[in-house]
Amino acid sequence: MIAKKILNKENSTEIQISSFKKTGRPSEYMFMIKPVNKKDTFQKQLENIISSFKMLKKDETPEAETVFVRIFLSDAVNQAESLDPYFKSSDFAVSVVEQPPLNGSKISFLAYLQTDVKVKKLESQLFQVKHKYTTDLWSTLSTNNAEDSEKEMYNIFKDYIKKLKHEGCTLADNCIRTWLYVQNVDVNYAGVVNARNDIFEQENLTRDTHSIASTGIQGRDKDYHHRVLMDSYAVKGLKKEQIQYLYAKKYFSSADIYGVRFERGTCINYSDRKHIFISGTASIDKNGDVLHLGDIRKQTLRMWENVEALLNEAESSFEDVAQILVYLRDISDYSVVKEMFDKKCPITPYIILYAPVCRPEWLIEMECMAIAPNYIKS
């Protein structure tokens, strides 16, 4: 990966860019854009981000198409509607979640762009990104009104499975990654886990087959009645041998040991590159126990060790990471964690967010996506 930082003084934003390029092959880009002036109104911060994004598309990636955007808000109830003029009718997937950026801004912005693709919204409400040999299917902002988090999660998955079927796909064969945002995670996460376990059994995602890379974290929809919000990513056209599930058994237990069903990481092998999706990862050992209770520094170091082990299993490393999302339970840990990440990943795009993790003892969690060279003959 190639990465760099830009301070856009004109639009008062800090921009982080990572890119993967190979001669004669499609290119991929990650943008992270953060407001610099924290005293600006939300509308001003939003306008500065949009202006910076347009500038980047014109100057840095003129041939690339936007395939996915995620926007992090400090107060979704009051802010989300302001995004509609910019994104409501977009042909690419847009995710909006209340997870306050801990740099003090009201909004932060993540965008994923690729060249040599065709992007459109389908009748199924999935967002299609068509490549030469495969098709990506993104789904964002999936919600449901039900009496509790378990029923909401169950219904969201059922609806998603119908959408996949409409496109000739299944949850087990095609879904690579999910993000589950849970309002008041300490209370509602257990219901989410129960529903997911039930759905996976129904869809032949068992202990003897495989699961799906995932992050289950606190986050909120603009409609505060919704307890659960889901984003997802599927790929159509892959062969089974192109998918590698990452275990790092010297560092991790199976998530099943504490009743949760997800893959620690998943690597997709293409002819010239690998896409490596690392699930939400924290300070945990091979017995499923939380390590370094109450110590944010040691938990961060162990978290990095665990992520590195998963990346290494895919013959990759932190040098290939395109973007990182960091979740903190205690906002007072921000300065310590930022200092550590600035030293560990000085130019890799990352955002630190307020989002309690699914187990209260975990002070920090991170997820990431890496794009690494591959040398398989097509």
Contacts in CASP RR format, 6 or more apart in sequence:
PFRMAT RR
TARGET T0000
AUTHOR 0000-0000-0000
METHOD contacts of the structure
MODEL  1
MIAKKILNKENSTEIQISSFKKTGRPSEYMFMIKPVNKKDTFQKQLENII
SSFKMLKKDETPEAETVFVRIFLSDAVNQAESLDPYFKSSDFAVSVVEQP
PLNGSKISFLAYLQTDVKVKKLESQLFQVKHKYTTDLWSTLSTNNAEDSE
KEMYNIFKDYIKKLKHEGCTLADNCIRTWLYVQNVDVNYAGVVNARNDIF
EQENLTRDTHSIASTGIQGRDKDYHHRVLMDSYAVKGLKKEQIQYLYAKK
YFSSADIYGVRFERGTCINYSDRKHIFISGTASIDKNGDVLHLGDIRKQT
LRMWENVEALLNEAESSFEDVAQILVYLRDISDYSVVKEMFDKKCPITPY
IILYAPVCRPEWLIEMECMAIAPNYIKS
1 18 0 8 1.000
1 19 0 8 1.000
1 20 0 8 1.000
1 319 0 8 1.000
1 320 0 8 1.000
1 321 0 8 1.000
1 322 0 8 1.000
1 348 0 8 1.000
1 370 0 8 1.000
1 371 0 8 1.000
2 18 0 8 1.000
2 19 0 8 1.000
2 20 0 8 1.000
2 21 0 8 1.000
3 16 0 8 1.000
3 17 0 8 1.000
3 18 0 8 1.000
3 19 0 8 1.000
3 347 0 8 1.000
3 348 0 8 1.000
3 349 0 8 1.000
4 16 0 8 1.000
4 17 0 8 1.000
4 347 0 8 1.000
5 14 0 8 1.000
5 15 0 8 1.000
5 16 0 8 1.000
5 17 0 8 1.000
5 347 0 8 1.000
6 14 0 8 1.000
6 15 0 8 1.000
6 16 0 8 1.000
6 17 0 8 1.000
7 13 0 8 1.000
7 14 0 8 1.000
7 15 0 8 1.000
7 36 0 8 1.000
8 14 0 8 1.000
8 15 0 8 1.000
8 52 0 8 1.000
8 55 0 8 1.000
10 51 0 8 1.000
11 48 0 8 1.000
11 49 0 8 1.000
11 51 0 8 1.000
11 52 0 8 1.000
11 55 0 8 1.000
12 35 0 8 1.000
12 36 0 8 1.000
12 37 0 8 1.000
12 40 0 8 1.000
12 48 0 8 1.000
13 33 0 8 1.000
13 34 0 8 1.000
13 35 0 8 1.000
13 36 0 8 1.000
13 48 0 8 1.000
13 49 0 8 1.000
13 52 0 8 1.000
14 33 0 8 1.000
14 34 0 8 1.000
14 35 0 8 1.000
14 36 0 8 1.000
15 31 0 8 1.000
15 32 0 8 1.000
15 33 0 8 1.000
15 34 0 8 1.000
15 52 0 8 1.000
15 56 0 8 1.000
16 30 0 8 1.000
16 31 0 8 1.000
16 32 0 8 1.000
16 33 0 8 1.000
16 347 0 8 1.000
16 348 0 8 1.000
16 349 0 8 1.000
16 350 0 8 1.000
17 29 0 8 1.000
17 30 0 8 1.000
17 31 0 8 1.000
17 32 0 8 1.000
17 56 0 8 1.000
17 60 0 8 1.000
17 349 0 8 1.000
18 29 0 8 1.000
18 30 0 8 1.000
18 321 0 8 1.000
18 322 0 8 1.000
18 323 0 8 1.000
18 348 0 8 1.000
18 349 0 8 1.000
19 27 0 8 1.000
19 28 0 8 1.000
19 29 0 8 1.000
19 30 0 8 1.000
20 27 0 8 1.000
20 28 0 8 1.000
20 29 0 8 1.000
20 273 0 8 1.000
20 322 0 8 1.000
20 371 0 8 1.000
21 27 0 8 1.000
22 272 0 8 1.000
22 273 0 8 1.000
22 373 0 8 1.000
25 272 0 8 1.000
25 273 0 8 1.000
26 114 0 8 1.000
26 115 0 8 1.000
26 116 0 8 1.000
26 117 0 8 1.000
26 131 0 8 1.000
27 61 0 8 1.000
27 63 0 8 1.000
27 64 0 8 1.000
27 114 0 8 1.000
27 115 0 8 1.000
28 112 0 8 1.000
28 113 0 8 1.000
28 114 0 8 1.000
28 115 0 8 1.000
28 322 0 8 1.000
28 371 0 8 1.000
29 60 0 8 1.000
29 61 0 8 1.000
29 64 0 8 1.000
29 111 0 8 1.000
29 112 0 8 1.000
29 113 0 8 1.000
29 114 0 8 1.000
30 110 0 8 1.000
30 111 0 8 1.000
30 112 0 8 1.000
30 113 0 8 1.000
30 322 0 8 1.000
30 323 0 8 1.000
30 349 0 8 1.000
30 369 0 8 1.000
31 53 0 8 1.000
31 56 0 8 1.000
31 109 0 8 1.000
31 110 0 8 1.000
31 111 0 8 1.000
31 113 0 8 1.000
31 349 0 8 1.000
32 108 0 8 1.000
32 109 0 8 1.000
32 110 0 8 1.000
32 323 0 8 1.000
32 349 0 8 1.000
32 350 0 8 1.000
32 351 0 8 1.000
33 49 0 8 1.000
33 52 0 8 1.000
33 53 0 8 1.000
33 56 0 8 1.000
33 108 0 8 1.000
33 109 0 8 1.000
33 111 0 8 1.000
34 101 0 8 1.000
34 103 0 8 1.000
34 105 0 8 1.000
34 108 0 8 1.000
34 109 0 8 1.000
34 351 0 8 1.000
35 45 0 8 1.000
35 48 0 8 1.000
35 49 0 8 1.000
35 105 0 8 1.000
35 106 0 8 1.000
35 107 0 8 1.000
35 108 0 8 1.000
37 44 0 8 1.000
37 45 0 8 1.000
38 103 0 8 1.000
38 104 0 8 1.000
38 105 0 8 1.000
38 106 0 8 1.000
40 48 0 8 1.000
42 74 0 8 1.000
42 75 0 8 1.000
42 78 0 8 1.000
42 79 0 8 1.000
42 82 0 8 1.000
42 106 0 8 1.000
42 107 0 8 1.000
43 82 0 8 1.000
45 105 0 8 1.000
45 106 0 8 1.000
45 107 0 8 1.000
46 82 0 8 1.000
46 83 0 8 1.000
46 86 0 8 1.000
46 107 0 8 1.000
49 107 0 8 1.000
49 109 0 8 1.000
50 86 0 8 1.000
53 109 0 8 1.000
53 111 0 8 1.000
57 64 0 8 1.000
57 66 0 8 1.000
57 113 0 8 1.000
61 113 0 8 1.000
61 115 0 8 1.000
63 115 0 8 1.000
64 113 0 8 1.000
64 114 0 8 1.000
64 115 0 8 1.000
65 92 0 8 1.000
65 113 0 8 1.000
65 114 0 8 1.000
65 115 0 8 1.000
65 117 0 8 1.000
65 118 0 8 1.000
65 119 0 8 1.000
65 129 0 8 1.000
66 90 0 8 1.000
66 92 0 8 1.000
66 111 0 8 1.000
66 112 0 8 1.000
66 113 0 8 1.000
66 119 0 8 1.000
67 92 0 8 1.000
67 93 0 8 1.000
67 112 0 8 1.000
67 113 0 8 1.000
67 114 0 8 1.000
67 117 0 8 1.000
67 119 0 8 1.000
67 127 0 8 1.000
67 129 0 8 1.000
67 136 0 8 1.000
67 138 0 8 1.000
68 92 0 8 1.000
68 93 0 8 1.000
68 94 0 8 1.000
68 95 0 8 1.000
68 111 0 8 1.000
68 112 0 8 1.000
68 127 0 8 1.000
68 138 0 8 1.000
69 87 0 8 1.000
69 90 0 8 1.000
69 92 0 8 1.000
69 93 0 8 1.000
69 94 0 8 1.000
69 95 0 8 1.000
69 109 0 8 1.000
69 110 0 8 1.000
69 111 0 8 1.000
69 112 0 8 1.000
70 94 0 8 1.000
70 95 0 8 1.000
70 96 0 8 1.000
70 97 0 8 1.000
70 109 0 8 1.000
70 110 0 8 1.000
70 231 0 8 1.000
71 83 0 8 1.000
71 87 0 8 1.000
71 94 0 8 1.000
71 95 0 8 1.000
71 96 0 8 1.000
71 97 0 8 1.000
71 107 0 8 1.000
71 108 0 8 1.000
71 109 0 8 1.000
71 110 0 8 1.000
72 97 0 8 1.000
72 98 0 8 1.000
72 99 0 8 1.000
72 100 0 8 1.000
72 101 0 8 1.000
72 107 0 8 1.000
72 108 0 8 1.000
72 109 0 8 1.000
72 110 0 8 1.000
72 351 0 8 1.000
72 353 0 8 1.000
73 79 0 8 1.000
73 80 0 8 1.000
73 96 0 8 1.000
73 97 0 8 1.000
73 98 0 8 1.000
73 99 0 8 1.000
73 100 0 8 1.000
73 106 0 8 1.000
73 107 0 8 1.000
74 98 0 8 1.000
74 100 0 8 1.000
74 101 0 8 1.000
74 104 0 8 1.000
74 105 0 8 1.000
74 106 0 8 1.000
74 107 0 8 1.000
75 98 0 8 1.000
75 100 0 8 1.000
75 106 0 8 1.000
76 96 0 8 1.000
76 97 0 8 1.000
76 98 0 8 1.000
76 220 0 8 1.000
76 221 0 8 1.000
76 222 0 8 1.000
77 98 0 8 1.000
77 222 0 8 1.000
77 224 0 8 1.000
79 106 0 8 1.000
79 107 0 8 1.000
79 222 0 8 1.000
80 96 0 8 1.000
80 222 0 8 1.000
81 222 0 8 1.000
83 94 0 8 1.000
83 96 0 8 1.000
87 94 0 8 1.000
90 121 0 8 1.000
91 119 0 8 1.000
91 120 0 8 1.000
91 121 0 8 1.000
91 127 0 8 1.000
92 119 0 8 1.000
92 127 0 8 1.000
92 129 0 8 1.000
92 138 0 8 1.000
93 127 0 8 1.000
93 138 0 8 1.000
93 139 0 8 1.000
93 140 0 8 1.000
93 231 0 8 1.000
94 140 0 8 1.000
94 141 0 8 1.000
95 140 0 8 1.000
95 141 0 8 1.000
95 179 0 8 1.000
95 231 0 8 1.000
96 141 0 8 1.000
96 222 0 8 1.000
97 181 0 8 1.000
97 219 0 8 1.000
97 220 0 8 1.000
97 221 0 8 1.000
97 229 0 8 1.000
98 219 0 8 1.000
98 220 0 8 1.000
98 221 0 8 1.000
98 222 0 8 1.000
99 181 0 8 1.000
99 217 0 8 1.000
99 218 0 8 1.000
99 219 0 8 1.000
99 220 0 8 1.000
99 327 0 8 1.000
99 353 0 8 1.000
99 354 0 8 1.000
99 355 0 8 1.000
100 353 0 8 1.000
100 354 0 8 1.000
101 107 0 8 1.000
101 108 0 8 1.000
101 351 0 8 1.000
101 352 0 8 1.000
101 353 0 8 1.000
101 354 0 8 1.000
102 328 0 8 1.000
102 331 0 8 1.000
102 334 0 8 1.000
102 338 0 8 1.000
102 352 0 8 1.000
102 353 0 8 1.000
102 354 0 8 1.000
103 334 0 8 1.000
103 338 0 8 1.000
103 352 0 8 1.000
108 351 0 8 1.000
108 353 0 8 1.000
110 323 0 8 1.000
110 325 0 8 1.000
110 349 0 8 1.000
110 351 0 8 1.000
114 129 0 8 1.000
116 131 0 8 1.000
116 132 0 8 1.000
117 129 0 8 1.000
117 130 0 8 1.000
117 131 0 8 1.000
118 128 0 8 1.000
118 129 0 8 1.000
118 130 0 8 1.000
119 127 0 8 1.000
119 128 0 8 1.000
119 129 0 8 1.000
119 130 0 8 1.000
120 127 0 8 1.000
120 128 0 8 1.000
121 127 0 8 1.000
121 128 0 8 1.000
122 128 0 8 1.000
122 137 0 8 1.000
122 167 0 8 1.000
123 166 0 8 1.000
124 163 0 8 1.000
124 166 0 8 1.000
124 167 0 8 1.000
125 139 0 8 1.000
125 163 0 8 1.000
126 137 0 8 1.000
126 138 0 8 1.000
126 139 0 8 1.000
126 163 0 8 1.000
126 164 0 8 1.000
126 167 0 8 1.000
127 137 0 8 1.000
127 138 0 8 1.000
127 139 0 8 1.000
127 140 0 8 1.000
128 135 0 8 1.000
128 136 0 8 1.000
128 137 0 8 1.000
128 167 0 8 1.000
129 135 0 8 1.000
129 136 0 8 1.000
129 137 0 8 1.000
129 138 0 8 1.000
130 136 0 8 1.000
133 237 0 8 1.000
134 235 0 8 1.000
134 236 0 8 1.000
134 237 0 8 1.000
134 238 0 8 1.000
134 270 0 8 1.000
135 235 0 8 1.000
135 236 0 8 1.000
135 237 0 8 1.000
136 233 0 8 1.000
136 234 0 8 1.000
136 235 0 8 1.000
136 236 0 8 1.000
137 164 0 8 1.000
137 167 0 8 1.000
137 169 0 8 1.000
137 174 0 8 1.000
137 233 0 8 1.000
137 234 0 8 1.000
137 235 0 8 1.000
137 236 0 8 1.000
138 231 0 8 1.000
138 232 0 8 1.000
138 233 0 8 1.000
139 160 0 8 1.000
139 163 0 8 1.000
139 230 0 8 1.000
139 231 0 8 1.000
139 232 0 8 1.000
139 233 0 8 1.000
139 234 0 8 1.000
140 231 0 8 1.000
140 232 0 8 1.000
141 221 0 8 1.000
141 229 0 8 1.000
141 231 0 8 1.000
142 156 0 8 1.000
142 159 0 8 1.000
142 160 0 8 1.000
142 229 0 8 1.000
142 230 0 8 1.000
142 231 0 8 1.000
142 232 0 8 1.000
143 152 0 8 1.000
143 156 0 8 1.000
143 221 0 8 1.000
143 223 0 8 1.000
143 226 0 8 1.000
143 228 0 8 1.000
143 229 0 8 1.000
143 230 0 8 1.000
144 151 0 8 1.000
144 152 0 8 1.000
144 153 0 8 1.000
144 155 0 8 1.000
144 156 0 8 1.000
144 159 0 8 1.000
144 226 0 8 1.000
144 228 0 8 1.000
145 152 0 8 1.000
145 225 0 8 1.000
145 226 0 8 1.000
146 152 0 8 1.000
146 154 0 8 1.000
146 155 0 8 1.000
148 188 0 8 1.000
148 191 0 8 1.000
148 227 0 8 1.000
149 182 0 8 1.000
149 188 0 8 1.000
149 189 0 8 1.000
149 190 0 8 1.000
149 191 0 8 1.000
149 192 0 8 1.000
149 195 0 8 1.000
149 227 0 8 1.000
149 228 0 8 1.000
150 190 0 8 1.000
150 191 0 8 1.000
150 192 0 8 1.000
150 194 0 8 1.000
150 195 0 8 1.000
151 195 0 8 1.000
152 195 0 8 1.000
152 226 0 8 1.000
152 227 0 8 1.000
152 228 0 8 1.000
153 180 0 8 1.000
153 191 0 8 1.000
153 192 0 8 1.000
153 195 0 8 1.000
153 196 0 8 1.000
153 228 0 8 1.000
153 230 0 8 1.000
154 195 0 8 1.000
154 198 0 8 1.000
154 199 0 8 1.000
156 228 0 8 1.000
156 230 0 8 1.000
157 171 0 8 1.000
157 195 0 8 1.000
157 196 0 8 1.000
157 199 0 8 1.000
157 230 0 8 1.000
158 199 0 8 1.000
160 171 0 8 1.000
160 230 0 8 1.000
160 232 0 8 1.000
161 170 0 8 1.000
161 171 0 8 1.000
161 199 0 8 1.000
161 203 0 8 1.000
164 170 0 8 1.000
164 171 0 8 1.000
164 174 0 8 1.000
164 175 0 8 1.000
164 234 0 8 1.000
167 236 0 8 1.000
168 236 0 8 1.000
169 175 0 8 1.000
169 234 0 8 1.000
169 236 0 8 1.000
170 203 0 8 1.000
171 199 0 8 1.000
171 203 0 8 1.000
171 205 0 8 1.000
171 212 0 8 1.000
172 203 0 8 1.000
172 204 0 8 1.000
172 205 0 8 1.000
172 209 0 8 1.000
172 210 0 8 1.000
174 234 0 8 1.000
174 235 0 8 1.000
174 236 0 8 1.000
174 238 0 8 1.000
175 212 0 8 1.000
175 232 0 8 1.000
175 233 0 8 1.000
175 234 0 8 1.000
176 212 0 8 1.000
176 213 0 8 1.000
176 233 0 8 1.000
176 234 0 8 1.000
176 235 0 8 1.000
176 243 0 8 1.000
176 266 0 8 1.000
176 268 0 8 1.000
176 277 0 8 1.000
177 212 0 8 1.000
177 213 0 8 1.000
177 214 0 8 1.000
177 232 0 8 1.000
177 233 0 8 1.000
177 266 0 8 1.000
177 277 0 8 1.000
178 212 0 8 1.000
178 213 0 8 1.000
178 214 0 8 1.000
178 215 0 8 1.000
178 230 0 8 1.000
178 231 0 8 1.000
178 232 0 8 1.000
178 233 0 8 1.000
179 214 0 8 1.000
179 215 0 8 1.000
179 216 0 8 1.000
179 217 0 8 1.000
179 230 0 8 1.000
179 231 0 8 1.000
179 232 0 8 1.000
180 192 0 8 1.000
180 196 0 8 1.000
180 214 0 8 1.000
180 215 0 8 1.000
180 216 0 8 1.000
180 217 0 8 1.000
180 228 0 8 1.000
180 229 0 8 1.000
180 230 0 8 1.000
181 216 0 8 1.000
181 217 0 8 1.000
181 218 0 8 1.000
181 219 0 8 1.000
181 220 0 8 1.000
181 221 0 8 1.000
181 228 0 8 1.000
181 229 0 8 1.000
181 230 0 8 1.000
181 231 0 8 1.000
182 188 0 8 1.000
182 189 0 8 1.000
182 192 0 8 1.000
182 216 0 8 1.000
182 217 0 8 1.000
182 218 0 8 1.000
182 219 0 8 1.000
182 227 0 8 1.000
182 228 0 8 1.000
182 229 0 8 1.000
182 358 0 8 1.000
183 218 0 8 1.000
183 219 0 8 1.000
183 220 0 8 1.000
183 221 0 8 1.000
183 224 0 8 1.000
183 226 0 8 1.000
183 227 0 8 1.000
183 228 0 8 1.000
184 218 0 8 1.000
184 227 0 8 1.000
185 216 0 8 1.000
185 217 0 8 1.000
185 218 0 8 1.000
185 219 0 8 1.000
185 356 0 8 1.000
185 357 0 8 1.000
185 358 0 8 1.000
186 356 0 8 1.000
186 360 0 8 1.000
188 227 0 8 1.000
188 228 0 8 1.000
189 216 0 8 1.000
189 358 0 8 1.000
192 216 0 8 1.000
192 228 0 8 1.000
193 259 0 8 1.000
193 260 0 8 1.000
193 261 0 8 1.000
196 261 0 8 1.000
197 259 0 8 1.000
197 261 0 8 1.000
199 205 0 8 1.000
200 206 0 8 1.000
200 211 0 8 1.000
200 212 0 8 1.000
200 261 0 8 1.000
205 211 0 8 1.000
205 212 0 8 1.000
205 261 0 8 1.000
207 254 0 8 1.000
207 256 0 8 1.000
210 245 0 8 1.000
210 263 0 8 1.000
211 245 0 8 1.000
211 255 0 8 1.000
211 261 0 8 1.000
211 262 0 8 1.000
211 263 0 8 1.000
212 262 0 8 1.000
212 263 0 8 1.000
212 266 0 8 1.000
213 262 0 8 1.000
213 263 0 8 1.000
213 264 0 8 1.000
213 265 0 8 1.000
213 266 0 8 1.000
213 277 0 8 1.000
213 278 0 8 1.000
213 279 0 8 1.000
214 262 0 8 1.000
214 263 0 8 1.000
214 279 0 8 1.000
214 280 0 8 1.000
215 279 0 8 1.000
215 280 0 8 1.000
215 325 0 8 1.000
215 365 0 8 1.000
215 367 0 8 1.000
216 280 0 8 1.000
216 358 0 8 1.000
217 280 0 8 1.000
217 327 0 8 1.000
217 355 0 8 1.000
217 356 0 8 1.000
217 357 0 8 1.000
217 358 0 8 1.000
217 365 0 8 1.000
218 327 0 8 1.000
218 355 0 8 1.000
218 356 0 8 1.000
218 357 0 8 1.000
219 229 0 8 1.000
219 355 0 8 1.000
220 226 0 8 1.000
220 229 0 8 1.000
221 229 0 8 1.000
233 277 0 8 1.000
235 268 0 8 1.000
238 268 0 8 1.000
242 268 0 8 1.000
242 269 0 8 1.000
242 270 0 8 1.000
243 266 0 8 1.000
243 267 0 8 1.000
243 268 0 8 1.000
243 269 0 8 1.000
244 266 0 8 1.000
244 267 0 8 1.000
244 268 0 8 1.000
244 269 0 8 1.000
244 314 0 8 1.000
245 263 0 8 1.000
245 265 0 8 1.000
245 266 0 8 1.000
245 267 0 8 1.000
246 263 0 8 1.000
246 264 0 8 1.000
246 265 0 8 1.000
246 266 0 8 1.000
246 267 0 8 1.000
246 276 0 8 1.000
246 278 0 8 1.000
246 310 0 8 1.000
246 313 0 8 1.000
246 314 0 8 1.000
247 254 0 8 1.000
247 264 0 8 1.000
247 313 0 8 1.000
248 264 0 8 1.000
248 306 0 8 1.000
248 309 0 8 1.000
248 310 0 8 1.000
248 312 0 8 1.000
248 313 0 8 1.000
249 286 0 8 1.000
250 286 0 8 1.000
250 309 0 8 1.000
251 285 0 8 1.000
251 286 0 8 1.000
251 305 0 8 1.000
251 306 0 8 1.000
251 309 0 8 1.000
251 310 0 8 1.000
252 264 0 8 1.000
252 284 0 8 1.000
252 285 0 8 1.000
252 286 0 8 1.000
252 288 0 8 1.000
252 306 0 8 1.000
252 309 0 8 1.000
253 284 0 8 1.000
253 285 0 8 1.000
253 286 0 8 1.000
253 287 0 8 1.000
253 288 0 8 1.000
255 261 0 8 1.000
255 262 0 8 1.000
255 264 0 8 1.000
257 287 0 8 1.000
257 288 0 8 1.000
258 288 0 8 1.000
260 358 0 8 1.000
262 279 0 8 1.000
263 279 0 8 1.000
264 278 0 8 1.000
264 279 0 8 1.000
264 281 0 8 1.000
264 310 0 8 1.000
265 276 0 8 1.000
265 277 0 8 1.000
265 278 0 8 1.000
265 279 0 8 1.000
265 310 0 8 1.000
266 276 0 8 1.000
266 277 0 8 1.000
267 274 0 8 1.000
267 275 0 8 1.000
267 276 0 8 1.000
267 277 0 8 1.000
267 313 0 8 1.000
267 314 0 8 1.000
267 316 0 8 1.000
268 274 0 8 1.000
268 275 0 8 1.000
268 276 0 8 1.000
268 277 0 8 1.000
269 374 0 8 1.000
269 376 0 8 1.000
270 374 0 8 1.000
270 376 0 8 1.000
271 374 0 8 1.000
271 376 0 8 1.000
271 377 0 8 1.000
271 378 0 8 1.000
272 373 0 8 1.000
272 374 0 8 1.000
272 375 0 8 1.000
272 376 0 8 1.000
272 378 0 8 1.000
273 371 0 8 1.000
273 372 0 8 1.000
273 373 0 8 1.000
273 374 0 8 1.000
274 314 0 8 1.000
274 315 0 8 1.000
274 316 0 8 1.000
274 370 0 8 1.000
274 371 0 8 1.000
274 372 0 8 1.000
274 373 0 8 1.000
274 374 0 8 1.000
275 369 0 8 1.000
275 370 0 8 1.000
275 371 0 8 1.000
276 310 0 8 1.000
276 311 0 8 1.000
276 314 0 8 1.000
276 316 0 8 1.000
276 320 0 8 1.000
276 369 0 8 1.000
276 370 0 8 1.000
276 371 0 8 1.000
276 372 0 8 1.000
277 369 0 8 1.000
278 307 0 8 1.000
278 310 0 8 1.000
278 311 0 8 1.000
278 366 0 8 1.000
278 367 0 8 1.000
278 368 0 8 1.000
278 369 0 8 1.000
278 370 0 8 1.000
279 367 0 8 1.000
280 365 0 8 1.000
280 366 0 8 1.000
280 367 0 8 1.000
281 303 0 8 1.000
281 306 0 8 1.000
281 307 0 8 1.000
281 310 0 8 1.000
281 365 0 8 1.000
281 366 0 8 1.000
281 367 0 8 1.000
282 290 0 8 1.000
282 299 0 8 1.000
282 303 0 8 1.000
282 306 0 8 1.000
282 357 0 8 1.000
282 359 0 8 1.000
282 362 0 8 1.000
282 364 0 8 1.000
282 365 0 8 1.000
282 366 0 8 1.000
283 290 0 8 1.000
283 291 0 8 1.000
283 292 0 8 1.000
283 298 0 8 1.000
283 299 0 8 1.000
283 300 0 8 1.000
283 302 0 8 1.000
283 303 0 8 1.000
283 306 0 8 1.000
283 362 0 8 1.000
283 363 0 8 1.000
283 364 0 8 1.000
284 290 0 8 1.000
284 291 0 8 1.000
284 302 0 8 1.000
284 306 0 8 1.000
284 362 0 8 1.000
285 291 0 8 1.000
290 359 0 8 1.000
290 361 0 8 1.000
290 362 0 8 1.000
291 298 0 8 1.000
291 299 0 8 1.000
291 302 0 8 1.000
292 298 0 8 1.000
292 299 0 8 1.000
292 302 0 8 1.000
293 361 0 8 1.000
294 361 0 8 1.000
294 363 0 8 1.000
295 363 0 8 1.000
296 330 0 8 1.000
296 333 0 8 1.000
296 336 0 8 1.000
296 337 0 8 1.000
296 363 0 8 1.000
296 364 0 8 1.000
297 336 0 8 1.000
297 340 0 8 1.000
299 362 0 8 1.000
299 363 0 8 1.000
299 364 0 8 1.000
300 337 0 8 1.000
300 340 0 8 1.000
300 364 0 8 1.000
303 364 0 8 1.000
303 365 0 8 1.000
303 366 0 8 1.000
304 318 0 8 1.000
304 344 0 8 1.000
307 318 0 8 1.000
307 366 0 8 1.000
307 368 0 8 1.000
308 317 0 8 1.000
308 318 0 8 1.000
311 317 0 8 1.000
311 318 0 8 1.000
311 320 0 8 1.000
311 321 0 8 1.000
311 370 0 8 1.000
314 370 0 8 1.000
314 372 0 8 1.000
315 372 0 8 1.000
316 370 0 8 1.000
316 372 0 8 1.000
318 344 0 8 1.000
318 345 0 8 1.000
318 348 0 8 1.000
320 370 0 8 1.000
320 371 0 8 1.000
320 372 0 8 1.000
321 345 0 8 1.000
321 348 0 8 1.000
321 368 0 8 1.000
321 369 0 8 1.000
321 370 0 8 1.000
322 348 0 8 1.000
322 349 0 8 1.000
322 368 0 8 1.000
322 369 0 8 1.000
322 370 0 8 1.000
322 371 0 8 1.000
323 348 0 8 1.000
323 349 0 8 1.000
323 350 0 8 1.000
323 368 0 8 1.000
323 369 0 8 1.000
324 341 0 8 1.000
324 345 0 8 1.000
324 348 0 8 1.000
324 349 0 8 1.000
324 350 0 8 1.000
324 351 0 8 1.000
324 366 0 8 1.000
324 367 0 8 1.000
324 368 0 8 1.000
325 350 0 8 1.000
325 351 0 8 1.000
325 353 0 8 1.000
325 366 0 8 1.000
325 367 0 8 1.000
325 368 0 8 1.000
326 337 0 8 1.000
326 341 0 8 1.000
326 350 0 8 1.000
326 351 0 8 1.000
326 352 0 8 1.000
326 353 0 8 1.000
326 364 0 8 1.000
326 365 0 8 1.000
326 366 0 8 1.000
327 353 0 8 1.000
327 354 0 8 1.000
327 355 0 8 1.000
327 356 0 8 1.000
327 357 0 8 1.000
327 364 0 8 1.000
327 365 0 8 1.000
327 366 0 8 1.000
328 334 0 8 1.000
328 337 0 8 1.000
328 352 0 8 1.000
328 353 0 8 1.000
328 354 0 8 1.000
328 355 0 8 1.000
328 363 0 8 1.000
328 364 0 8 1.000
329 355 0 8 1.000
329 356 0 8 1.000
329 357 0 8 1.000
329 360 0 8 1.000
329 362 0 8 1.000
329 363 0 8 1.000
329 364 0 8 1.000
330 363 0 8 1.000
331 354 0 8 1.000
333 363 0 8 1.000
333 364 0 8 1.000
334 352 0 8 1.000
337 352 0 8 1.000
337 364 0 8 1.000
338 352 0 8 1.000
341 350 0 8 1.000
341 352 0 8 1.000
357 363 0 8 1.000
357 364 0 8 1.000
357 365 0 8 1.000
END
